[in-house]
């Protein structure tokens, strides 16, 4: 059985195809708010056909962009109405207790990541989702409950803001500089982004572990998303890299809703 999974965030969309428990193919495309339901279908069928995938048997989706979510629901109704479908939101079983002030305002991707972390690694765990727009921290406690997290700016967003607002600054390649002390503007920007974001991750993870009041050795810290290796490799608190954690979480949600 082929399960199609779509993880739509503000800047990128990750699409994956599972054959049972195995992720057999995955792609990343832009999250274009102008893309219609029909265009989404053309995109999906083109990618799957190119990969030799003949037919979709079930669909699971999560989306954090309201305008795109409207088109994804139209996609489901128009092309996949006869298939088992799970769109993460109210009425969809996730299997993870959400202990926040307002569970309905928690992003669908955050719930999916927390579920995958609890099922695959067990709590306590911290998911660090590094994507272009935001750096998101989600926390699962020792009872496998989602209890909240933190949100900081993303790497790409920060670079864009610097290049737009800094008169003498420009876009640079996200690479590790020769030294933390940059000898020129490019290296200074690279140092600030690479080591600055690594410090942000380590600092917040350490504070979260202190708040959990648990032994740091017992906490799994998972890096996921389209994370830049140059940043993650300098994070001292990351224990596991799982770039497809969200896709796996969507597979788990499909199983919980459609068996």
Secondary structure, 3 states (H helix, E strand, C coil): CEEEEEEECCCEEEEEEEECCEEEEEEEEECCCCCCHHHHHHHHHHHHHHCCCCCCCEEEEEECCHHHHHHHHHHHHHHCCCCEEEECCCCCCCCCCECCCCHHHCCHHHHHHHHHHHHHCCCCEEEEEECCCEEEEEEECCCCCEEEEEEEECHHHHHHHHHHHCCCCCCCCCCCCCCCCCCCHHHHHHHHHHHHHHHHHHHHHHHHHHHHCCCHHHCEEEEECCCCHHHHCCCCCCCEECCCHHHHHHHHHHHHHHC
